[in-house]
Amino acid sequence: MKLFKAATTVCCMVMMGVVLAPNANADAWNRKTTITFSGPVEIPGVHLAGFGILPAGTYVFKILDSQSDRHIVQIFDKDETTIYATILAIPNYRLKATDKTVVTFTERPAGQPEALRAWFYPGRNWGEEFVYPKSRALELAKASNMPVLYTPTEIPVEVAESIKTAEAPVVVELKRAPVMAITPKGEEVQLAEVVTAPPADEPVVTVAQARPAPVAVVEKTLPATASPLPLLALLGFLALGGAMSLRALENRIS
């Protein structure tokens, strides 16, 4: 009887793994992260009208699209029903953080909202450094006494509706926009002088490449199906058959 119970438990664990693994991988490819701000936060990028400064609260960060040298990050409300901002970010290996989720801010004068600088996803030792419009980048550079990334391209700052796809015109502009850095003295410097890309031996996986991964993991070990239900049914029959065989063997032994 103990053998029968153990076999049933193992079979159930295998089935749970098949159901839950895709959800875990889904968070990995878009780097979904829930972050709570205790105070108002200034954000760069293209945002909904009136939301250049996010009030204190809980938000969800996700990667909308990624390339080897730049990423498009979106900020949602906690229920993921509203997209507040779509932001251009550059992977910067010079920024160091722990293996936990970390958000850093550019120093601001007392009484003013902190300005979002970088976001670290767990498991990566480099940060997504955000890009500001040139005029704002210069102000932040002077206030923090450190270079700030900017784009000289005139891209609309406010939009009336949320940006929902990587093919939206504004997103295409962000992906093509040149990025530089500006120093506290107002000097424009090349991106390479203040940003170090992740090492070549560290895999850089784009969203387009990673999105099918949850399905691919299943297809490597089990027959592909149009729906997970036939797969679960197959596993159920296999589990039941194995358990019955073990029980028959147990009866013979006893």
Stockholm file with secondary structure:
# STOCKHOLM 1.0

chainA/1-254         MKLFKAATTVCCMVMMGVVLAPNANADAWNRKTTITFSGPVEIPGVHLAGFGILPAGTYVFKILDSQSDRHIVQIFDKDETTIYATILAIPNYRLKATDKTVVTFTERPAGQPEALRAWFYPGRNWGEEFVYPKSRALELAKASNMPVLYTPTEIPVEVAESIKTAEAPVVVELKRAPVMAITPKGEEVQLAEVVTAPPADEPVVTVAQARPAPVAVVEKTLPATASPLPLLALLGFLALGGAMSLRALENRIS
#=GR chainA/1-254 SS CHHHHHHHHHHHHHHHHHHHHHHHHHHHHHTCEEEEESSCEECCSEEETTCSEECSEEEEEEEEEECSSCEEEEEEETTSSCEEEEEEEEEETTCCCCSSCEEEEECCCTTSCEEEEEEECTTCSSEEEECEEHHHHHHHHHHHTSCEEEECSCCCSEESSCCCCTTSHHHHHHHHSCCEEECTTSCEEEGGGTCCCCCTTSCCCCHHHHTTHHHHHHHHHSCCCSSHHHHHHHHHHHHHHHHHHHHHHHHHHC
#=GC SS_cons         CHHHHHHHHHHHHHHHHHHHHHHHHHHHHHTCEEEEESSCEECCSEEETTCSEECSEEEEEEEEEECSSCEEEEEEETTSSCEEEEEEEEEETTCCCCSSCEEEEECCCTTSCEEEEEEECTTCSSEEEECEEHHHHHHHHHHHTSCEEEECSCCCSEESSCCCCTTSHHHHHHHHSCCEEECTTSCEEEGGGTCCCCCTTSCCCCHHHHTTHHHHHHHHHSCCCSSHHHHHHHHHHHHHHHHHHHHHHHHHHC
//
